[in-house]
């Protein structure tokens, strides 16, 4: 199946990203085998695997093993990649699924960063260079239509991640301190009724991600609520990004809203609130202990319920 999937794709020339978690070890090995069959040196194979098991228990629920066993496999992959596949990003720490399940922007930041810190702590006992491991970490966030808050969310996440790495691990590598973010527009906000209105939603969500300074972006298709994308809807989704890139001047500026009072105040507010959430998790013994007690899952479900009540009462409007 993997040979068929990658037939005609030169793995020496592309960086393959896989949204794969419980079976990440097996899929990564299959990718490596196909690459080596193509004559690619394993030291040059480029790929990213999600491999973020903590968020599976929090929101996505495609786990196979108990949390401690899953962590062992995740750490095995860290170790293997650092020795055998140095160009592979062995984890993409994900807040996207949390926000899709109903998490607030502050929860998405706080829970995601708590997971990232936990992976580094757990890797201390392994044969890995922690700072080099942090250099390979990538992050995956949602981008919703709550335009101002979402822009500030990406800015706040970068601030808090770098701050915590310096405080706890004393990292000095600029590459390690960077938070490389892939964002995906929020599928949960796209409607099945009058789906053509989703063009506007996806565009607003994409603009929030770009103005927030993400490194990589996926724009959902307008018919997301109905099915997997058609060829036409996927072309529109891709071209939404191209219009922002080519037909506006937004991409010419790395942080065009820097210094604007509303954005600076909101960013600071989110940093402080997310740090409070992070501290709450540390008080429970860290992200893994919190997961085992269902803390994050319960908090997201509580917020999601309150949001749903707002829809039902008409205080939160969907057009």
Secondary structure, DSSP 8 states (H G I E B T S, - for coil): -HHHHTTT--TTT--EEE---TTHHHHHHHHHHHHHHTT--GGG--EEE----HHIIIII----S-HHHHHHHHHHHHHHHHHH-TTEE--EEE-HHHHHTT--HHHHHHHHHHHHHHHHHHGGGSSS-HHHHHHH-EEEEEE-S-HHHHHHHHHHHHHHHHHHHHHHH----HHHH---EEEEE-GGG--STTGGGHHHHHHHHHHHHHHTT-SEEE---TTTTTSS--HHHHHHHHHHHHHHHHHSSGGG-TTTTTT-HHHHHHHHHHHHHHHHHHHHHHHTTSHHHHHHTTHHHHHHHHHHHHHHHHHHHTSS---
